[in-house]
Amino acid sequence: MQPDESGPATGLQRFKMGQWIRCAPFEKRLHIDIIEADDDRAVLDMPFPIVFAQGAGLVHGGALVG
């Protein structure tokens, strides 16, 4: 993916949300469904399968932050 000078700042580069979404494998690993995403807002849906649980049966913090 190439930087886009007109997109929002993300560290040292700028990216358009649509370009970034197409190359984001982390969301696929967590089964995240990207319902809506633009440069100012994102609406996501993520299931909670038992493999995402920690020892007490709650969502693992890493999955939750993801």
Secondary structure, 3 states (H helix, E strand, C coil): CCCCCCCCEECCEECCHHHHHHCCHHHHHCCCEEEEECCCCEEEECCCCHHHECCCCCECHHHHHC
